[in-house]
């Protein structure tokens, strides 16, 4: 009897062994087939690190904090007390469709031509700033930028910045700030008679470079040695057969040459003017009209956090001294934008939108003086800290 039962159990083990073996064999075959498919399909269809980045970018960051917090509870301190684990179905929906219910741009950006240019992140929103009034970068054909136009100036008698006062700290013979203009012919409609199209607001002389000169004078009045580039980037593009979209590629040479010729350079400013309407880019402070500014940070290089830290600090200081002057800090990346803006060359590089196409130089000059005033506070405070260390 015992022998019969033993024999029955042995008979049962054999099919079980084969069943397990068959499962292992099937798994191995599936594995080899999967590897074969992944290595033989066209690169365009493979799962790349960029694809994984795009998938995970649609996941709420709090999910990762919650997951890490399961292992180390210290990470959960970064979450608000009322924060709960995000809804799994909503997360899966976002990963599968790249559509975020609270951000209509995620749906419209792929359906409306040109809408993807608004795929920017407002890191710090100044007064009135939202996704309906993001900075707009006009990109007219180069031949349109090069056209000769009439321009009028009525602000030539404006008072110059307050001259340097006795006892003001100074950098001496050292130029520590460099100012340039990647879109150097961006002009302003109030100074261009007969021009109403923002894309045609371009001029060889009456343009954003005058704001750069004014900012440099304000820096110098506060003892900060400043050098302003006089390179006509638009002419450079024309000479080299490049397009207006390649402006940052051309201006990169300007910045690199500035660094190569001056070891003292520490801060870099690229000044632009916005293309949005005047009501967005204008404010009144203490009875005076100012052109508002906005900081743009290129998020497509690995050290952009340094530029972001500087822009954030500068925004906070400006808002404390000139409330409402700053529209905030914007990160730009993705299709339709440069995404670097030469800021990878220095952690102390800023792109600043000064006013808009509807502002007057009088208003822009006031803003330039204010920025110079606040930057002087920032610079000399930083120098004092470095001296103590």
C-alpha positions in Angstrom: 0.0 0.0 0.0 2.7 2.4 0.9 4.6 1.5 -2.2 1.5 2.3 -4.3 1.0 5.7 -2.7 4.7 6.5 -3.2 4.5 5.6 -6.8 1.4 7.8 -7.3 3.3 10.8 -5.8 6.3 10.2 -8.1 3.9 10.1 -11.0 2.5 13.5 -9.9 5.9 15.1 -9.5 6.9 14.4 -13.1 4.1 16.5 -14.7 4.7 19.2 -12.2 8.4 19.3 -13.1 7.6 19.5 -16.7 5.0 22.2 -16.1 7.5 24.4 -14.2 10.1 23.7 -16.9 7.6 24.8 -19.6 6.9 28.1 -17.7 10.7 28.8 -17.4 11.2 28.0 -21.1 8.3 30.3 -22.1 9.7 33.1 -19.9 13.1 32.7 -21.5 11.6 32.7 -25.0 9.6 35.8 -24.2 12.7 37.5 -22.8 14.7 36.7 -25.9 11.9 37.8 -28.2 11.6 41.1 -26.3 15.3 41.8 -26.5 15.3 41.0 -30.2 12.4 43.4 -30.8 14.0 46.2 -28.8 17.4 45.8 -30.5 16.1 45.5 -34.1 13.3 48.1 -34.3 14.1 51.5 -35.7 15.7 53.9 -33.2 12.7 56.2 -33.5 10.5 53.5 -31.9 12.8 52.4 -29.1 12.3 53.4 -25.5 14.9 56.1 -25.0 15.9 58.0 -21.9 14.3 61.1 -23.4 11.0 59.2 -23.8 11.2 58.1 -20.1 11.9 61.7 -19.1 8.8 62.8 -21.0 6.7 60.2 -19.4 7.9 60.9 -15.8 7.6 64.7 -16.4 3.8 64.2 -16.4 3.8 62.6 -13.0 3.1 64.7 -9.9 6.4 65.2 -8.1 4.6 64.4 -4.8 4.3 60.8 -5.9 8.1 60.5 -5.9 8.3 62.1 -2.5 5.7 59.7 -1.1 7.5 56.7 -2.6 10.8 57.8 -1.1 9.1 58.7 2.1 8.0 55.1 2.5 11.7 54.3 3.0 12.8 57.5 4.7 10.1 59.4 6.5 12.3 62.6 6.5 11.4 63.2 2.9 7.7 63.4 3.8 8.5 66.6 5.7 8.7 68.3 2.3 5.0 67.7 1.8 2.2 69.8 3.3 0.5 68.1 6.2 -2.8 67.9 4.3 -1.1 66.4 1.2 -2.2 62.8 0.5 -1.0 60.3 -2.0 -2.1 61.4 -5.5 -4.9 59.5 -7.1 -3.5 56.6 -9.0 -6.0 56.6 -11.8 -5.4 60.3 -12.5 -1.6 59.7 -12.5 -2.0 56.8 -15.0 -4.2 59.0 -17.2 -1.6 61.7 -17.3 1.3 59.3 -18.1 -0.7 57.6 -20.8 -2.1 60.7 -22.5 0.3 63.5 -21.4 -2.8 65.5 -20.6 -2.9 67.3 -17.3 -6.5 68.2 -16.3 -5.4 71.4 -14.5 -3.4 72.6 -17.5 -5.2 73.0 -20.8 -1.9 73.7 -22.6 -1.1 70.0 -22.3 -4.0 69.2 -24.6 -4.1 72.2 -26.9 -0.3 72.4 -27.4 -0.3 69.3 -29.7 -3.5 70.3 -31.5 -3.1 74.0 -32.3 -0.1 75.1 -34.6 2.3 77.3 -32.7 0.6 76.7 -29.3 3.6 74.7 -28.1 5.6 78.0 -27.9 3.7 78.6 -24.6 5.0 75.5 -23.1 6.9 77.4 -20.4 6.9 77.2 -16.6 6.1 80.2 -14.4 8.5 79.7 -11.6 7.7 82.9 -9.8 4.6 84.9 -10.8 4.7 88.6 -10.3 1.6 90.7 -10.0 -0.9 89.8 -12.7 1.3 87.2 -14.3 -0.3 84.0 -15.6 -0.3 81.7 -18.6 -2.4 84.1 -20.6 0.2 86.8 -20.7 3.5 85.0 -21.1 6.4 86.9 -22.8 6.2 86.6 -26.6 9.3 86.5 -28.7 8.7 88.0 -32.1 10.6 86.2 -34.9 10.2 88.3 -38.1 12.1 87.3 -41.2 15.6 88.8 -41.3 14.8 91.0 -44.3 12.0 92.6 -42.3 14.4 93.3 -39.4 16.9 94.9 -41.8 14.4 97.3 -43.3 15.1 101.0 -42.9 12.4 102.8 -40.9 11.8 106.3 -39.6 12.1 106.7 -35.9 11.4 109.7 -33.5 13.0 110.4 -30.2 11.5 112.9 -27.7 13.2 111.7 -24.6 16.7 112.9 -25.3 16.4 115.5 -22.6 15.7 113.0 -19.9 17.9 113.3 -16.9 20.8 111.0 -16.7 21.2 108.6 -13.8 22.4 110.1 -10.6 26.2 110.4 -10.9 28.4 108.4 -8.6 28.5 109.9 -5.2 31.6 110.4 -3.1 32.2 107.5 -0.8 30.4 105.0 -3.1 32.3 101.7 -3.3 33.7 101.0 -6.7 35.2 98.2 -8.8 37.9 100.6 -10.0 39.2 99.8 -13.4 37.5 96.4 -13.4 34.5 95.8 -15.6 32.5 93.1 -13.8 29.2 93.3 -15.7 28.7 92.6 -19.4 25.5 93.7 -21.2 24.6 92.6 -24.7 21.5 92.2 -26.9 20.8 89.0 -28.9 17.9 90.7 -30.6 19.6 94.1 -30.8 17.1 95.8 -33.2 14.0 95.2 -31.1 12.3 98.6 -31.1 9.2 100.3 -29.7 6.0 101.3 -31.5 5.7 104.8 -29.9 9.0 105.7 -31.6 8.1 104.2 -35.0 5.6 106.5 -36.8 3.1 104.5 -39.0 4.2 101.1 -37.6 1.5 99.1 -35.8 2.6 95.5 -36.3 4.8 94.3 -33.4 6.8 92.1 -35.8 7.8 95.2 -37.7 8.9 97.1 -34.6 12.6 96.9 -35.5 15.1 99.7 -36.0 18.8 99.9 -36.5 19.4 102.7 -34.0 16.3 103.3 -31.8 16.0 100.0 -30.1 16.7 97.9 -27.0 20.4 98.8 -27.1 19.5 102.3 -25.8 18.1 100.6 -22.7 21.4 98.6 -22.4 23.4 101.9 -22.5 21.1 103.4 -19.8 21.5 100.3 -17.6 25.2 100.5 -17.9 25.2 104.2 -16.9 23.2 103.3 -13.8 25.7 100.5 -12.9 28.6 102.9 -13.3 26.8 105.5 -11.1 26.7 102.8 -8.4 30.4 102.1 -8.8 30.0 98.9 -10.8 32.3 98.7 -13.8 30.2 97.7 -16.8 30.9 96.9 -20.5 28.2 97.1 -23.1 28.6 95.2 -26.4 28.1 97.3 -29.6 27.9 94.2 -31.8 25.1 94.4 -34.3 24.0 90.8 -34.1 21.4 91.3 -36.9 24.1 92.5 -39.2 26.2 89.5 -38.2 23.4 87.1 -39.1 23.0 88.7 -42.5 26.7 88.6 -43.2 26.9 84.9 -42.3 23.7 83.9 -44.1 22.0 82.9 -40.9 18.3 83.3 -39.9 16.8 85.4 -37.1 16.1 82.2 -35.3 19.9 81.7 -35.0 20.4 84.9 -33.0 21.5 83.2 -29.8 24.0 81.1 -31.8 25.5 84.3 -33.2 25.5 86.2 -29.9 27.2 83.3 -28.1 30.3 84.3 -29.9 30.0 87.8 -28.5 29.8 86.5 -24.9 32.6 84.0 -25.4 34.9 86.8 -26.7 33.9 89.0 -23.8 35.0 86.3 -21.3 38.2 85.6 -23.3 39.2 89.3 -23.1 38.3 90.1 -19.5 38.9 87.7 -16.6 37.0 90.1 -14.2 33.6 89.6 -15.9 31.2 88.1 -13.4 27.6 89.0 -14.4 26.1 88.8 -17.9 22.8 90.5 -18.9 21.1 89.9 -22.2 18.4 92.6 -22.6 15.2 92.1 -24.8 11.9 93.7 -25.2 8.6 91.7 -25.0 6.0 91.6 -27.8 2.9 91.5 -25.5 0.7 94.6 -25.2 1.4 97.7 -23.2 -1.2 97.1 -20.5 0.8 94.0 -19.5 4.2 95.6 -19.5 3.5 98.9 -17.8 3.0 99.8 -14.2 2.9 102.9 -12.0 5.2 103.3 -8.9 5.0 106.4 -6.7 3.3 108.4 -9.5 5.9 107.4 -12.1 5.3 105.1 -15.1 7.7 102.2 -15.5 8.1 99.5 -18.1 7.9 96.2 -16.2 10.6 93.5 -16.5 10.6 89.7 -16.5 13.4 87.2 -16.0 13.7 84.3 -18.4 15.8 81.2 -17.4 16.8 78.7 -20.0 16.0 75.2 -18.5 17.7 73.1 -21.1 21.2 72.9 -19.6 22.3 71.1 -16.5 23.3 74.0 -14.4 20.3 76.2 -14.9 19.5 76.2 -11.2 22.4 78.7 -10.6 20.8 81.1 -13.1 17.4 80.5 -11.5 18.8 81.2 -8.0 20.1 84.6 -9.2 16.9 85.5 -11.0 14.9 84.5 -7.9 17.0 86.6 -5.6 17.0 89.6 -7.9 13.2 89.4 -8.4 12.6 89.4 -4.6 14.9 92.4 -4.1 13.2 94.3 -6.9 9.8 93.6 -5.6 10.8 94.8 -2.1 12.1 98.1 -3.4 9.9 98.7 -6.5 6.7 96.7 -5.9 5.0 95.6 -9.2 8.1 96.2 -11.4 8.9 92.6 -11.9 6.5 90.3 -13.7 8.3 87.3 -12.3 10.6 84.5 -13.3 9.9 82.2 -16.3 11.6 79.0 -17.3 11.6 78.3 -21.1 12.3 75.0 -22.7 11.0 72.7 -25.4 9.8 73.3 -29.0 9.7 76.8 -30.3 12.4 78.3 -28.0 16.1 78.2 -27.6 16.0 76.8 -24.1 19.6 77.8 -23.2 20.0 81.5 -24.1 23.8 81.2 -23.6 23.2 80.9 -19.9 25.3 77.7 -19.8 28.4 79.9 -20.1 27.9 81.5 -16.7 25.8 80.8 -13.6 25.5 84.6 -13.2 23.8 85.1 -16.6 20.3 86.7 -16.9 18.0 87.3 -19.8 15.8 90.2 -18.9 12.7 91.3 -20.8 12.5 95.1 -20.5 9.1 96.4 -21.1 7.2 95.6 -24.3 6.6 96.8 -27.8 4.2 99.5 -26.6 6.5 101.2 -24.0 8.4 104.5 -24.4 12.1 104.9 -23.8 11.2 107.3 -20.9 9.5 104.4 -19.1 12.2 101.9 -20.0 14.9 104.3 -18.7 13.2 104.5 -15.3 13.2 100.7 -15.1 16.8 100.5 -16.1 17.7 103.0 -13.3 15.7 100.9 -10.9 17.4 97.6 -11.9 20.8 99.3 -11.6 19.9 100.5 -8.1 18.7 97.1 -6.9 21.6 95.3 -8.5 24.1 97.6 -6.8 22.5 96.5 -3.4 22.8 92.9 -4.4 26.4 93.2 -5.7 27.9 95.1 -2.8 26.1 92.9 -0.3 27.6 89.9 -2.0 31.1 91.5 -2.1 30.8 92.3 1.7 30.0 88.6 2.4 32.9 87.4 0.2 35.3 89.8 2.0 34.2 88.4 5.4 34.9 84.8 4.2 
